[in-house]
Amino acid sequence: MTTASPLPTPSPLKNPIKTEFAVDMTCTSCVSSLNSALRPLPGIKSLDISLPNKTVIIEGTTPPSTLLERIKSTGLAAVLRGQGSQSHLGAAVCIFESFAGAKGWAQNKNKGLARLVQVDDENCLVDVTVEGVPPGKHTVAIHECGDISGGCASTGAALARLGILDVDENGKGSLVSEARDVKIWDMIGRSIVLDRKKDSASDAMPSTGATCGIIARSAGVFQNPKVVCSCSGQTLWEESKL
């Protein structure tokens, strides 16, 4: 049975893509800090920083996870807003549900979602956000089955690990990563599980996690112009400060 392999270090993308970040800039010093942090990175073809719009748009082959890490290194709150390539090979979404140990359809409430975009034939861009999840480090992995009739325990073995999600004391967490050799067209109908188990050797065993969801095909990429959440009233920046 196939098991999840260790996460590789992000490598340059095969083809340039345009990635947009919302960044909580307040002055020209913020712009200067972003320029200093981003321009030395290899693979950047163009960099557009807009203080009025609070956006950073980058085109190139630098992995989005590397870009986001470098932006956050400046101390500014940032959120991946979109991947603007018109030649992406597929998109999918997974809405996480929480299971309290009951059998059957035991949804408590929505716990967040994962968005996936196949940016080339080797890299799948993964964007995960959660709220109301137990604090700690969670393995985020695609599991072989989309069967959640028995909660996460019926999702089968892990096929591909997408990253490690660090959830804070308030139950919030986010992850941006690139998964190599993940093909969205092979993952539709499977599941994504958040699992706190520590022993990677147990990947072949069914999950003991409590948060998971089914991967469904998505019509498009991340195109969300909202700055204030209509549900909580919180700004994008408040939501991002995990």
N, C-alpha and C positions, 0 to 999 in steps of 0.2 A: 504494500500500500504506500502511496506517495505521501511524504511528510514535508512540512515546511522547512525551508533552508534558511541559514542565517542571512540577515539583511546585508547587502553589499554597500560599499561606500558609493554615494551618488556619482555617476559618471556623466560626461557631457551628453546631451541629447543628440540624436542622429540628425534631426532637422531643426532649424531655428523655429521658435514659437514666440508669440507675444503674450506676456503675462502682466496682468494688472493687479496692483495692490492698493488698498485703501490705507493711508498712513496718516496718523494724527499729527500733522505738521502745524506749527504755530508761528514760525518766523523764518527769516532767511538763514539763520544759523542751523535750523533743521535741514534745510535744503543742502547746505554746505556739508553737514555731517553725512547725509545720504550719498552725496556725490563722492565723498572720500571713502565711504564704505563699499560702494558698488562699482565704481569705474575700474578699480584694479582687477576685478574678477575676469578671468578668461572666458571667452565665449560670448561676451555682450556685444551685440551689433549696434543697438541704439538704446538710449536712456532718456526718458521724458519725465521730469519731476515737476508737478504742478502744485504750487502752494495754495492757490485759490480753490482748486478742486480737491486738494488733499489726496492726490493720486500719484502713483509711481508706475509707469508703464515701461516694461523692459522687453526688448526683442533680442533673442539670441539662443545659444545652445546651453547656457548655464541652467542646471536643474532648478525648478522653482523652490524646492526645499532649501537649497543653498542661498538663493536670493532672499527668502523670508528670514532665514537665520541671520544673514548679514544685515538686513534692515533692522531686525529686533536688537542687534548688537549696539545700535545707536541709542537705545533706550526709548525709542518711539513705539507706540502701539501700532500694530499692523495686522491686516487681514487680507488673505488671498481673495480677490474679488472675481477674477475671471482669467480664463485662458483663451486668447483670442484667435488661435489658429483656425482657419476655415477648412483646413484639410485634416482635422482630427479623424481618427478611424472608428470612433464610437464613444458613447457616453452612457453612464449608468448611475443609479442612485440606490442607496440602501438606507431605509429608515429603521433606526434601532428601537426595539421594544424591550421592556424589562419583565423578567419572569421570576415570580416569587416561589418557585419550587412546585407549583401546581401543574398537573398534566393538562393537556389540551391547550386551547387558545387562551393563554393566561396573561394577556397584555395588561400591564398596570398603567403606563403612560409613555408617551414618546420621550425618548432619551437623547435624541439627536440624529444625525445622519452622516453618511459617507457619500461623497461625490467622486466619481472616477471618470477620467478622460484618457483615452488611448491616444497619446500624442505622436507616437510612431510605432513601428513594429517591434520595438524592444522595451519601450517605457510606457507605463500607465501612471498618470498623475493621480494621486490620492489626496483628498481633502476631508478630514474627519473633524467634526465638532460634537461634543456631548455635554449634557448637563444633567445633574441628578444621579450620577454614577458613583459608586463607592470610591473613595480616595485611594490613590496608589498607582502603581505602574500596571498597565494592562497590555497584553499582547493583542494586536489587531490582526486577525487572520481570516482569509477566505477558507470556508469549510466546504466539503464536497457536496453536501445536500442542502436543499432549500426547505427541508422539512422542519418546521418549528412547532409541530403538533405536541411534542413533548418538551417544549422549551429548547434551550440551547443544547441540551443533551442529545437531541435527535438530529443534530446537524452533521454528524459524521466527523471524519478526521480532517485536520488542517491540511490544506493544499499549498497555500502561499501566505507567507507572513508579510504584512504590509507595513509594520512598524510597531514601535512601543509608544503607547499613549500615556502620558503622565497626567493623572487627574488630581487636582488640588483639593484642599480641605473643604471647599464649597461644592465639590462634585462636578467641577467644570474642567474640560480639557480640550486640546486641539492638536491636530497632527497634520502636517503636510509632508508628503514623501513621494518618491518615485519607486514603483515596483517593477523590476525588470522581468521580462518574460511572462508577464501577466497579460493575457489577451481577453479583452472585455467580452468578445463574442463567445468565449468558452466559459465565462463566469456568470452569465445571465441565468437566473434560476437557482444559483447556489446561495450561500449565506455568508455574512461577515459576523464574526463573533469577537466580543471583547472578553478576554479571559485573564484572570489574575494568577493563574498557575505559574510557578517559577521554573519547573523542571522541563527544559526544552525536549528532553528525551520522551516526554509523554505526549508529544504532538500527534502521534498516531492514534491516541485514545480519544474517545468522544469528549467534548468540552464539558467542564463543570461550571462554566460561566453563567451569568444571569442576564446578560445583555447581548442581543443579536438581532439580525434582520435579514430579509431576503433581498438579493440583488435584482433590480429591475432595470430594463432598458430606459434610458432617458432621451428626450427629444433633442436636447442641446447642451451647450456648455454653460458655465456659471455666468449668468448675466443678471446681476442683482444691483440696481442702483440705490437701494435703500441705505440711509444713514441712521435713521431712528427706527427701532423696532416698534411696530404698531401694537404688539402684544404686551411687552414689558415697559415700553417707554424709554428703555435704555438706549444710549447711543451705541454705534458700532464699536467705539473705542472702549466703552464700559464692558460690553460683551466680550471683548478680546482680552481684557486684563484678567487672566485666569490665575 
